[in-house]
Amino acid sequence: MQSGVAGSELASLLAQLSEEKSQIERLLARVEEVLRSAATPKRRSGDAPVPAVPAPRKSPLDKLQGVMANTADLRETNGNLTALRIAKLYGVSVSQLAGWLGRTKQAVSKTPDADSLQNALSYFERVARLRMMTKGDAEFRKWLRTPHPDVEGKNPLELLARGEWQTMADFVDDILSGTPG
C-alpha cells in the first residue's frame, strides 16, 4: 500500500515539475523577446536597416505534414511566407503588420515575401497553426482577440503587437501538443 502512495506522490511531483518547467521556459522566452525588442528599434523612413530577427525556436510540430499543410496558404509559390496573406488572415492592415515587423508599409507592400522578413513572419505562421483547431479563419481571428488567462489575461493579438512572438508561438505549440502551460 505504501508503494502505491509513493507512486502517486511521485506522479504528482512530476506533473508539478513539468508545469513549472513550462512556466520557466515561457519566462525565458519573454526575456528574450524583451531583449530583442529593445535591440530592434522601429524603422522610419531614412533610418538604417532593421537588424535581422532571429528565427523562432524549433518546434516538434515543424516536422508534421498536417501541421505544415495547414499554413501552406500563407506562402508564395517560391515557398516564402508573405506578409500580405498573414495580415489578411490576422485581420490587421499591412501597415499595422509592417509596424510590428519594424518596417515601413511601403517596404512590406513592395516585397511582402522578402527573405529578410521570413524569420519574423515564421512566428506568425507558428501562431496560425492554431487554425487546425478552429472552424475557420473567422474563428481564428476571434481567438486572436479573446483574452486568455494563460498569457497574462491578454489577447494573443495584443501580445504579438508587443513583440512577444516566441511566447505566442510556444503557447500555440502547447495547445496543439497538449502540453500543460
Secondary structure, DSSP 8 states (H G I E B T S, - for coil): -HHHHHHHHHHHHHHHHHHHHHHHHHHHHHHHHHHHHHHS----TTS------------GGGG-HHHHHTTGGGB-TTS-B-HHHHHHHHT--HHHHHHHHT--HHHHHH-TT-GGGHHHHHHHHHHHGGGGGSSSHHHHHHHHTS--GGGTT--HHHHHHTT-HHHHHHHHHHHHHT---
